[in-house]
Amino acid sequence: MNARFTNQVVVVTGAASGIGAVIARHFAEAGARLVLSDVDDKQLDAVARDIAASGHEKPTIKAGDLSKEEIAGAVIRTAVETHGTLDVLVNNAGGGIIKPFLEHTPDTLRTTIDRNLWTTVWCTWHAVPVMKEKGYGRVVNIGADSVRNGLWDHAAYNAAKGGVHAIATGLAREFAKDGITFNVVAPCIVNTPQVQKATLMSAQALQRFVDVVPMGRAGDMDEIASMVCYLASKEASFVTGQVISVNGGSTML
């Protein structure tokens, strides 16, 4: 077993499926003590049981809508009360309603902002005091490469993810001397179950997203999780305030 995160307490949000579940498994394989959160309590429990069945410590789960301040606070408190501390927060909770901007309704706009930005804001707001007190912490947000490349129909989603990027860079400067780093992993199209389902519905629509990737394929979830784990590690102690695209070259700076 890779012992990179042995005895470290890691909170992963949006962990019931897709990228979040794969991130959780990577941390479990590296020895972390996990607290997982998502709105889908049944699937969240299934992920926790699957991790335990693989021979790792069973994660603690705390389900709920993390766009609500009190729920986000309860997740962070669960980590501290269960394990005594918090070392890493991965703000993965999100999911966009992707459609042309003028086809959005007030409800779909609010939902997109709530799922992506407020989940990140509230979890971070509750986690940082714990990390500041101990003089150590890693916060890794899952952003979006579409913020940089202006992908079709992503304006509302980009408004939310742009905030996810910006809060990380702002807090990186604010807490640089407190031993806490803040970084963003910004994927392009990733081969998640949601994308696989969409491919069955409209292969042509998905192809136009793949076409913006010079490597000519979607990313793998493991590729995203590996970057998250690096940024969350002690080795990345001099990396902060960065938005790192894992994108097959779809934007090049």
C-alpha positions in Angstrom: 0.0 0.0 0.0 1.2 3.5 -0.8 1.4 5.2 2.7 1.4 8.7 1.4 -1.5 9.8 3.5 -1.3 7.4 6.5 -2.9 9.0 9.6 -4.1 12.0 7.6 -7.8 12.9 7.7 -9.2 13.7 4.3 -12.7 15.0 3.5 -13.9 14.4 -0.1 -17.2 16.0 -1.2 -19.3 14.8 -4.1 -17.9 11.3 -3.4 -20.9 9.1 -4.2 -19.9 8.6 -7.9 -17.7 9.6 -10.7 -14.5 11.6 -10.1 -15.3 12.0 -6.4 -15.5 8.3 -5.8 -12.3 7.6 -7.7 -10.5 10.4 -5.7 -11.8 8.8 -2.5 -10.4 5.4 -3.5 -7.0 6.9 -4.4 -6.8 8.4 -0.9 -7.9 5.2 0.8 -5.2 3.2 -1.1 -2.7 5.7 0.2 -3.7 5.2 3.8 -6.0 8.2 4.5 -8.8 8.2 7.1 -11.7 9.4 5.0 -14.9 11.4 5.5 -17.1 11.3 2.5 -20.1 13.5 1.7 -22.7 13.8 -1.1 -26.4 14.3 -1.4 -26.9 10.7 -2.5 -26.7 8.8 0.8 -27.3 5.3 -0.6 -24.6 5.6 -3.3 -22.3 7.2 -0.8 -22.7 4.3 1.5 -22.0 1.9 -1.4 -18.7 3.7 -2.1 -17.7 3.5 1.6 -18.6 -0.2 1.7 -16.6 -0.9 -1.5 -13.5 0.8 -0.1 -13.8 -1.2 3.1 -14.2 -4.4 1.1 -11.0 -3.6 -0.7 -9.2 -3.9 2.7 -9.0 -0.3 3.6 -10.4 1.6 6.6 -14.1 2.2 6.0 -14.8 5.9 5.4 -17.1 7.8 7.6 -20.0 9.2 5.6 -22.1 12.4 6.1 -24.8 12.9 3.5 -26.5 16.2 2.8 -26.7 19.3 0.6 -23.4 21.0 1.0 -24.7 24.3 -0.5 -26.3 24.7 2.9 -23.9 26.2 5.4 -25.1 24.1 8.3 -24.6 20.9 6.4 -21.1 21.8 5.3 -20.3 22.7 8.8 -21.6 19.3 10.0 -19.3 17.5 7.6 -16.2 19.3 8.8 -17.2 18.8 12.5 -17.8 15.1 11.8 -14.2 14.8 10.5 -12.8 16.5 13.6 -15.1 14.7 16.1 -14.4 11.3 14.6 -10.7 11.6 13.9 -9.5 14.5 15.9 -8.3 16.7 13.1 -8.5 17.6 9.4 -5.6 17.6 7.0 -7.1 17.7 3.5 -10.3 19.0 2.0 -11.2 18.1 -1.6 -14.0 20.3 -2.9 -15.4 18.0 -5.6 -19.1 18.5 -5.1 -20.7 20.0 -8.2 -22.3 19.3 -11.5 -23.5 21.6 -14.1 -26.7 22.1 -16.0 -25.2 22.6 -19.4 -27.4 24.6 -21.8 -27.3 27.9 -23.8 -27.4 30.8 -21.3 -30.8 32.1 -22.4 -32.4 28.7 -22.1 -31.6 28.7 -18.3 -34.3 29.5 -15.8 -33.7 31.3 -12.5 -33.9 27.9 -10.9 -31.3 26.2 -13.1 -29.0 29.2 -12.7 -29.3 29.1 -8.9 -28.9 25.3 -8.9 -25.7 25.5 -10.9 -24.2 28.2 -8.7 -25.3 26.4 -5.5 -23.9 23.0 -6.5 -20.5 24.2 -7.5 -19.7 27.5 -5.8 -21.6 27.5 -2.5 -20.6 23.9 -1.7 -17.0 25.0 -2.0 -17.3 28.2 -0.1 -19.1 26.7 2.9 -16.9 23.6 3.2 -13.8 25.8 3.0 -15.1 28.4 5.4 -15.5 25.7 8.0 -12.3 23.8 7.3 -9.8 26.6 7.3 -10.0 27.5 11.0 -9.2 23.8 11.9 -6.2 23.8 9.5 -5.0 27.2 10.6 -5.0 26.2 14.3 -2.8 23.1 13.5 -0.6 25.1 11.1 -1.1 22.6 8.2 -3.7 21.9 5.5 -4.4 21.2 1.9 -7.4 22.4 0.1 -7.9 21.1 -3.5 -10.9 22.4 -5.5 -12.2 20.7 -8.7 -12.6 23.4 -11.2 -13.2 23.3 -15.0 -11.0 23.8 -18.0 -14.1 25.4 -19.7 -13.5 28.5 -17.6 -10.4 29.0 -19.7 -11.5 27.8 -23.2 -15.1 29.2 -23.3 -16.7 25.9 -24.1 -20.1 25.9 -25.8 -23.1 26.3 -23.5 -21.0 26.5 -20.4 -21.5 30.2 -19.4 -23.5 29.5 -16.2 -21.3 26.6 -15.2 -18.2 28.7 -15.9 -19.6 31.5 -13.7 -19.7 29.0 -10.8 -16.4 27.3 -11.5 -14.7 30.6 -12.1 -15.6 31.4 -8.5 -14.2 28.0 -7.4 -10.9 29.0 -9.1 -10.9 32.5 -7.7 -11.5 31.6 -4.1 -8.6 29.2 -4.2 -6.2 31.8 -5.5 -7.4 34.4 -3.0 -7.1 32.2 0.0 -3.7 30.9 -1.1 -2.4 34.4 -0.6 -4.3 35.0 2.6 -3.2 31.9 4.3 0.3 31.3 2.7 2.1 31.8 6.0 -0.3 29.5 7.9 0.9 26.2 6.4 -2.3 25.8 4.2 -2.2 25.5 0.4 -5.1 26.1 -1.9 -5.1 24.7 -5.5 -7.5 23.8 -8.3 -7.5 20.9 -10.6 -9.4 21.9 -13.8 -10.4 18.9 -16.0 -11.7 19.1 -19.5 -14.1 16.4 -20.6 -13.6 13.3 -18.5 -14.8 9.7 -19.0 -17.3 9.7 -16.1 -20.4 7.6 -15.9 -22.4 10.7 -16.7 -20.4 11.3 -19.9 -20.7 7.6 -20.9 -24.4 7.9 -20.5 -24.5 11.1 -22.6 -22.4 9.4 -25.3 -25.1 6.8 -25.7 -27.7 9.6 -26.1 -25.7 11.7 -28.5 -22.3 10.6 -29.7 -22.1 13.5 -32.1 -22.6 16.1 -29.3 -19.9 14.5 -27.2 -17.5 14.4 -30.1 -17.4 18.1 -30.4 -16.2 18.4 -26.9 -13.5 15.8 -27.5 -12.5 17.6 -30.7 -11.1 20.5 -28.7 -8.6 18.1 -27.0 -5.4 17.7 -29.0 -4.9 14.2 -27.6 -8.3 13.3 -29.1 -9.9 11.7 -26.1 -11.6 12.3 -22.8 -9.5 12.2 -19.7 -9.6 9.2 -17.3 -10.9 9.7 -13.8 -7.7 8.2 -12.4 -5.7 11.0 -14.2 -7.7 13.6 -12.3 -7.4 11.8 -9.0 -3.7 11.5 -9.3 -3.2 15.2 -9.7 -5.5 15.8 -6.7 -3.5 13.5 -4.5 -0.3 15.2 -5.5 -1.6 18.7 -4.6 -2.9 17.3 -1.4 0.4 15.7 -0.4 3.2 17.0 1.7 5.4 16.9 -1.4 3.4 19.8 -2.9 4.3 22.1 0.0 5.6 24.9 -2.4 2.6 24.7 -4.7 -0.3 27.1 -3.9 -2.7 29.4 -5.7 -2.5 27.4 -8.9 -5.2 26.3 -11.3 -3.7 23.2 -13.0 -5.5 22.0 -16.1 -5.6 18.2 -16.6 -6.9 18.5 -20.1 -5.0 16.7 -22.9 -3.9 20.1 -24.1 -7.3 21.7 -24.7 -5.9 25.0 -23.3 -2.2 25.7 -23.4 -0.8 28.7 -21.5 
